[in-house]
Amino acid sequence: MIASEAQPFSKTGGLADVAAALPKALARLGHDVTLVTPRYRGAPDGPVVGSVGLEVAGHWFQARLLEQPLGRGARALLLDCPELYDRDGIYYEAGIDYPDNPIRFAFLSAAAIDFAAQQATPFDVIHTHDWQGGLAPIYARALGAVPTVLTIHNLAYQGVFDKAWVPRLGLRWEDFTLGGFEFFDRLGFLKAGINFSAAITTVSPTYADEIQRPEYGQGLDGVIRSRGAHLTGILNGIDFDEWNPATDPHLPAPFDRERLGAKAASKRAMLERFGIAVTDQSLARPVVGMVSRMVDQKGLDLLAALAGAGAFAALDATFIVVGTGEPRYQDMWRFLSQRHPDRISVFVGFDESRAHLVEAGADMFLMPSRFEPCGLNQMYSLRYGTVPIVRAVGGLVDTVRPYNPKNGQGTGFLFSDYEPGALLRTLETALATFANKKIWNRLQKNGMRADYSWDRSAAEYVKIYTRLRPARTTRRTPASKGQRDS
């Protein structure tokens, strides 16, 4: 498996959670999984189990592979190449992408394939993730009949670069076509992965349908439709060990579906942590939590429109936000928290402890996404008895069932139209429902019964691997380092 980030070694988003949890879930099903991911600044050391040396873009890069266990049957190999990965950021600094990102992530894929080629026992499948691993299926030609699987976590990020990189990365001009990796006369890493993988997955069934339509296809909908027979939507899972309110070390007191009253201790601790005065009124008032990147994709433009209309001050609710992103949205939340310090608090940045506390302590969790391939926070929220308020897109549709006031069924509140009024009306409905403690308690317990474990999702990946797995054959001699049959 190849991924550009993985918990606990690196993280900017949901890919890191998946890259750590899926190998462990596959291992529990009896499979042997090796994950190759960069060793960024601050990642741990470990025993050296291999090394690679490759020429990329006219430079020779040497790297060690440091082993870190993920669980029985699963391990991570940290690709240790300080020249490429020992930096302040993972993909960018000060909002600007590293100019050598084509080299950094071509090397990730090439090095992982080189390591695979060195093994006496061949791997059955290469599973790569997102644009950063998009060239792996091409470099994997050196392995012969080993099939590749590409998982698209977010089609909005495609890794598109000047076509001058084609020969510099050891790629062939004959593949620079509409059916290859040419994307509007540029090199598309993700498009390469889509066209050259034996199977493609996305992180929810609904998103697999959406990306075949122009409104969500990000210019690749036609390419994805052409490969529709090889596309499967598999809903992400969540790590039930890490996200478990009964054992979560970040919480002041454990709770579960049968001890839901103990959730109140997390609400009190959250208010204290975020500087909201703890009073009978603040404890009784509903708290809307949000842990998110502050970007348009996550619906921040809708929230900005509501803020501009004074809607937050008019709602009888407390808002607690954790996240980082575009400066204008960071500044918006800071301004709101300064103007309404008793009702709005923001932590700009990411902090794992605060994230867990918000998931546990909030009464509702807000995800008004423009698009959402899968989303994990709504599943964390369900697990913690925190009722989601989401837009009906992607994985949010696949995980949150709409509340039905006639029979009390459902697990959350959804809206369809991407406009501020629809979001505001849904917020108002949720807040009004919160006043009925019997119904609210039922909503919470409905969500806490849902099974979004990785074991269920991993079994679906195994079906794909099994279908693709080649018969054991003698593998051809790998190409010399730096001279791949690309």
C-alpha positions in Angstrom: 0.0 0.0 0.0 1.2 3.5 -0.9 0.0 6.7 0.8 1.4 10.2 1.2 0.3 10.4 4.8 -0.7 8.1 7.6 -1.6 8.4 11.3 0.3 8.7 13.6 3.2 9.6 11.4 1.6 12.4 9.4 -1.8 13.9 8.8 -3.5 16.7 7.0 -6.9 15.0 6.4 -8.9 11.8 6.2 -6.4 10.0 4.0 -4.1 9.6 7.0 -6.8 8.0 9.0 -7.7 5.5 6.2 -4.0 4.7 5.4 -3.5 3.7 9.1 -6.8 2.0 9.8 -7.3 0.0 6.5 -4.1 -2.0 6.8 -4.9 -3.0 10.4 -8.4 -4.1 9.4 -7.0 -6.1 6.5 -4.5 -7.7 8.9 -7.4 -8.7 11.2 -8.9 -10.5 8.3 -5.7 -12.5 7.9 -3.8 -10.6 5.3 -0.2 -9.3 5.3 0.0 -5.5 4.6 3.0 -3.3 4.1 2.3 0.5 3.9 5.0 2.7 2.4 4.7 6.4 3.4 7.2 9.3 3.6 9.0 10.0 6.8 8.3 13.7 7.3 9.9 15.9 9.9 9.0 14.7 13.4 8.2 11.1 12.4 9.8 8.4 14.5 12.9 6.4 13.7 12.9 2.6 13.5 14.9 -0.4 12.3 16.1 -0.2 8.7 14.6 -3.0 6.7 15.6 -1.9 3.2 16.9 0.9 1.1 16.3 2.2 -2.4 18.3 4.4 -4.8 16.6 5.9 -7.8 17.3 8.7 -10.3 14.4 11.1 -10.6 14.5 14.2 -12.8 18.3 14.0 -13.2 19.0 13.6 -9.5 20.0 10.5 -7.5 18.0 10.0 -4.4 18.9 7.5 -1.7 16.4 6.5 1.0 16.1 4.1 3.9 12.9 2.2 4.8 12.3 2.3 8.5 9.8 -0.1 10.0 7.0 0.8 12.3 4.4 -1.7 13.4 0.7 -0.9 12.8 -0.6 -4.1 14.3 -0.2 -7.9 13.9 0.2 -8.5 10.2 0.5 -4.9 9.2 3.5 -2.6 9.2 4.4 0.8 7.9 7.7 1.5 6.2 8.7 5.2 6.5 10.5 6.3 3.4 13.4 8.2 4.9 14.8 10.8 2.3 15.4 14.0 4.2 16.2 15.9 1.0 12.6 15.4 -0.1 10.5 15.0 3.0 12.2 16.7 6.0 10.4 20.1 5.7 8.1 22.3 7.7 5.0 21.1 5.7 3.8 18.0 4.0 2.6 19.4 0.7 3.2 23.2 1.0 4.4 26.0 3.2 2.6 29.4 3.7 -0.1 28.2 1.3 2.3 27.6 -1.6 2.9 24.1 -2.9 6.5 22.8 -2.9 7.7 23.3 -6.5 9.4 19.8 -6.5 6.2 18.0 -5.5 6.3 16.1 -8.8 9.6 14.7 -7.8 8.7 14.0 -4.2 5.6 11.9 -5.0 7.0 10.3 -8.1 9.8 9.1 -5.9 7.3 7.8 -3.3 5.6 5.6 -5.9 8.9 4.5 -7.6 10.6 3.7 -4.3 7.6 1.7 -3.1 7.6 -0.3 -6.3 11.4 -0.7 -6.2 11.1 -2.1 -2.7 8.4 -4.5 -3.8 10.6 -5.7 -6.7 13.4 -6.6 -4.2 11.2 -9.0 -2.3 11.7 -12.8 -2.7 7.9 -13.3 -2.3 6.0 -11.0 -4.6 3.1 -8.9 -3.4 -0.3 -9.9 -4.7 -1.7 -6.4 -5.1 -0.4 -2.8 -5.1 -3.0 -0.5 -3.5 -2.2 3.2 -4.0 -4.0 6.4 -2.8 -4.9 9.7 -4.4 -2.8 11.7 -6.9 0.4 11.4 -4.8 0.4 7.7 -5.6 -1.0 8.1 -9.1 2.1 7.1 -10.9 2.4 3.8 -9.1 0.4 1.8 -11.6 2.9 2.9 -14.4 6.0 2.2 -12.4 4.4 -1.2 -11.3 4.9 -2.4 -14.9 8.3 -3.5 -13.6 6.6 -6.1 -11.4 4.9 -7.9 -14.3 1.4 -9.1 -13.5 0.9 -7.5 -10.1 -2.4 -5.6 -10.3 -2.9 -2.1 -8.9 -5.8 -0.6 -7.1 -6.3 3.2 -6.9 -8.4 4.8 -4.2 -9.7 8.4 -4.9 -10.2 10.2 -1.6 -11.0 13.6 -3.1 -11.2 14.2 -6.9 -10.6 17.9 -6.3 -6.9 17.3 -5.8 -5.4 15.9 -8.9 -1.7 16.6 -9.1 -1.6 18.4 -12.4 1.8 19.6 -13.6 3.6 20.9 -16.7 4.1 18.3 -19.3 7.9 19.0 -19.3 7.9 16.6 -16.3 6.9 13.6 -18.4 10.4 12.5 -19.5 12.0 13.8 -16.3 9.9 11.3 -14.3 10.7 8.4 -16.5 7.3 8.4 -18.2 6.7 7.7 -21.9 5.4 10.3 -24.3 3.3 7.6 -26.0 1.2 7.6 -22.8 0.7 11.3 -23.0 -2.8 10.9 -24.5 -6.5 11.3 -23.6 -6.5 7.7 -22.6 -3.3 8.0 -20.6 -2.2 10.9 -18.4 -2.6 13.9 -20.6 -5.0 16.5 -18.9 -5.5 19.6 -21.0 -1.9 19.4 -22.3 -0.5 18.9 -18.9 0.6 15.8 -16.8 -2.1 14.5 -14.5 -0.9 12.2 -11.7 -4.4 11.2 -10.7 -5.5 10.7 -14.3 -2.6 8.3 -14.7 -3.8 6.3 -11.7 -7.4 6.2 -13.0 -6.4 5.0 -16.5 -3.6 2.6 -15.6 -5.0 0.9 -12.5 -6.8 -2.5 -12.7 -9.4 -1.3 -10.3 -10.5 2.1 -8.9 -12.3 2.7 -5.7 -13.8 5.8 -4.0 -14.6 6.3 -0.4 -18.4 6.0 -0.6 -21.0 4.6 -3.0 -22.8 7.9 -3.5 -19.5 9.7 -4.3 -18.7 7.0 -6.9 -21.9 8.0 -8.7 -21.4 11.7 -8.2 -17.9 11.9 -9.8 -19.3 10.5 -13.0 -21.3 13.7 -13.4 -19.9 17.0 -14.6 -21.0 18.9 -11.5 -18.7 16.8 -9.3 -16.3 15.3 -11.8 -13.7 18.1 -11.7 -13.1 17.7 -15.4 -12.5 13.9 -15.1 -16.1 12.7 -15.2 -15.7 11.5 -18.8 -12.6 9.6 -17.9 -14.2 8.0 -14.9 -17.3 7.1 -16.9 -15.1 5.3 -19.4 -13.7 3.2 -16.6 -17.0 2.8 -14.8 -16.9 -1.0 -15.0 -13.7 -0.9 -12.9 -15.1 1.6 -10.3 -16.4 0.7 -6.9 -17.6 2.9 -4.0 -16.6 1.5 -0.6 -17.6 3.5 2.4 -14.7 4.4 4.7 -14.8 3.0 8.2 -13.6 4.5 11.5 -11.2 3.2 14.0 -13.4 1.8 16.7 -10.4 1.6 19.1 -9.4 5.2 18.7 -12.9 6.6 18.5 -14.7 4.9 21.4 -16.4 7.1 24.0 -16.1 4.2 26.5 -12.3 4.2 26.4 -11.3 7.5 25.0 -8.4 8.9 27.0 -9.2 12.5 25.9 -12.5 12.5 27.8 -13.1 13.3 31.5 -15.5 10.3 31.9 -16.3 7.3 29.8 -19.8 6.8 28.3 -21.7 4.7 25.9 -25.3 4.1 24.7 -26.3 2.6 28.1 -24.5 5.4 30.1 -25.4 8.3 27.9 -25.9 10.6 30.9 -22.1 10.6 31.4 -21.7 12.5 28.2 -22.5 15.7 30.1 -19.1 15.6 31.7 -17.5 16.0 28.3 -19.8 18.9 27.5 -18.7 20.7 30.7 -15.0 19.9 30.0 -15.4 21.2 26.5 -16.9 24.5 27.5 -14.1 25.0 30.1 -11.4 24.1 27.5 -12.7 26.6 25.0 -13.2 29.4 27.5 -17.0 29.4 27.6 -18.3 30.1 31.1 -19.9 27.0 32.7 -23.3 28.0 34.0 -26.6 26.2 34.2 -27.6 28.2 31.1 -24.6 27.3 29.0 -24.9 23.6 30.0 -28.5 23.6 29.0 -28.0 25.5 25.7 -27.3 23.2 22.7 -23.7 23.2 21.5 -23.0 22.9 17.8 -19.5 21.6 17.2 -17.4 21.7 14.0 -13.9 20.2 13.4 -13.0 21.0 9.8 -10.7 22.5 7.3 -11.9 26.0 6.8 -12.4 26.0 3.0 -15.3 26.3 0.6 -15.6 22.6 0.1 -16.6 22.3 3.8 -19.4 24.8 3.4 -17.5 27.7 5.0 -19.0 30.1 2.4 -22.5 29.2 3.6 -21.4 29.9 7.2 -19.9 33.2 6.2 -23.2 34.2 4.6 -25.0 33.3 7.8 -22.5 35.2 9.9 -22.9 38.3 7.7 -26.6 38.2 8.2 -26.2 37.9 12.0 -27.7 34.5 12.1 -25.4 33.0 14.7 -26.2 35.6 17.3 -29.9 35.0 16.7 -29.8 31.3 17.2 -30.1 30.0 20.8 -26.9 27.8 20.5 -23.2 27.8 21.3 -20.8 27.2 18.5 -17.4 25.6 19.1 -15.0 25.3 16.1 -11.6 23.6 15.6 -9.8 23.9 12.3 -7.5 25.7 10.0 -7.7 26.8 6.4 -8.2 30.0 4.4 -7.2 33.2 6.3 -10.6 34.8 5.6 -12.5 32.0 7.3 -10.0 31.8 10.2 -10.5 35.6 10.7 -14.3 35.2 10.5 -14.4 32.8 13.4 -11.9 34.8 15.4 -14.1 37.9 14.9 -17.3 36.1 15.9 -15.7 34.6 19.0 -14.5 38.1 20.0 -17.9 39.6 19.4 -19.8 36.8 21.2 -17.3 35.3 23.7 -20.1 33.6 25.7 -21.5 31.8 22.7 -18.8 31.2 20.1 -15.2 29.9 20.5 -12.7 28.9 17.9 -9.3 27.1 18.1 -7.4 27.9 14.8 -5.2 24.9 14.2 -5.5 21.2 14.8 -5.3 19.5 18.1 -6.3 15.8 18.5 -7.4 16.2 22.1 -9.7 19.1 21.3 -11.1 17.3 18.3 -12.1 14.3 20.5 -13.5 16.6 23.2 -15.7 18.4 20.6 -17.0 15.1 19.2 -17.9 14.0 22.7 -19.1 17.2 24.3 -21.1 18.8 21.5 -24.8 18.1 21.1 -24.7 18.5 17.3 -22.0 18.3 14.7 -22.1 20.6 11.7 -20.9 19.4 8.2 -22.5 21.6 5.5 -20.2 20.4 2.8 -20.4 21.5 -0.9 -19.2 18.0 -1.6 -17.9 15.3 0.7 -16.4 12.1 -0.8 -16.9 10.2 2.5 -16.4 12.2 5.6 -15.3 10.7 8.9 -16.4 13.3 11.5 -20.1 12.5 11.0 -19.3 8.8 11.8 -17.3 9.9 14.8 -20.2 12.0 15.9 -22.7 9.2 15.6 -20.4 7.0 17.7 -20.3 9.7 20.4 -24.1 10.4 20.5 -23.5 13.8 18.8 -26.2 14.3 16.2 -24.9 15.3 12.7 -26.3 18.2 10.7 -25.1 17.6 7.1 -25.7 18.4 3.5 -27.0 15.4 1.5 -24.0 14.7 -0.6 -21.4 11.9 -1.0 -20.7 9.8 2.1 -22.9 12.0 4.2 -25.9 10.6 2.5 -24.6 7.1 3.0 -24.0 7.4 6.7 -26.6 9.9 8.1 -30.3 8.9 8.0 -32.7 11.8 8.0 -34.7 12.4 11.1 -38.4 11.6 10.6 -40.6 13.5 13.1 -43.6 11.2 12.5 -41.9 8.1 13.9 -38.7 9.4 15.6 -36.5 7.3 13.2 -33.2 8.6 11.8 -29.8 9.7 13.0 -29.4 13.3 12.0 -30.6 16.3 9.9 -29.9 16.8 6.2 -30.4 19.5 3.7 -30.0 19.4 -0.1 -29.9 22.9 -1.7 -26.5 24.5 -1.3 -27.6 27.9 -0.1 -27.5 29.6 3.3 -31.3 29.6 3.8 -31.5 25.8 3.5 -28.7 25.4 6.1 -30.3 27.9 8.5 -33.7 26.2 8.3 -32.1 22.8 9.1 -30.2 24.3 12.0 -33.4 25.8 13.3 -35.2 22.4 13.0 -32.4 20.6 14.8 -32.4 23.2 17.6 -36.2 22.9 18.0 -35.9 19.1 18.1 -33.2 19.3 20.8 -35.9 20.8 23.2 -37.7 17.4 23.2 -35.3 15.4 25.3 -37.1 12.1 24.7 -36.8 12.4 20.9 -33.3 13.7 21.1 -32.2 10.8 23.3 -33.7 8.4 20.7 -31.8 10.2 17.9 -28.5 9.8 19.8 -29.0 6.1 20.5 -30.0 5.5 16.9 -26.7 6.9 15.8 -24.7 5.0 18.4 -26.1 1.7 17.1 -24.7 2.2 13.6 -21.8 0.0 12.6 -19.2 1.9 10.5 -16.3 -0.2 11.5 -13.3 -0.8 9.3 -13.8 -4.6 9.4 -16.9 -4.2 7.3 -15.2 -1.9 4.8 -12.0 -4.0 4.6 -14.0 -7.0 3.6 -15.2 -5.1 0.5 -11.6 -4.3 -0.5 -10.7 -8.0 -0.1 -13.3 -8.9 -2.7 -11.6 -6.6 -5.1 -8.1 -7.9 -4.3 -9.3 -11.5 -4.7 -10.8 -10.8 -8.1 -7.6 -9.2 -9.3 -5.1 -11.5 -7.6 -2.9 -13.2 -10.2 -1.9 -16.8 -10.1 1.5 -17.2 -8.5 4.1 -17.2 -11.3 7.8 -16.7 -11.6 8.4 -13.0 -11.8 10.7 -11.5 -14.3 13.9 -9.9 -13.2 13.2 -6.3 -12.0 14.6 -3.4 -14.1 17.7 -1.8 -12.9 17.3 1.0 -10.4 16.5 4.2 -12.0 15.9 2.6 -15.4 12.3 1.4 -15.1 10.2 0.2 -18.0 7.9 3.2 -17.6 
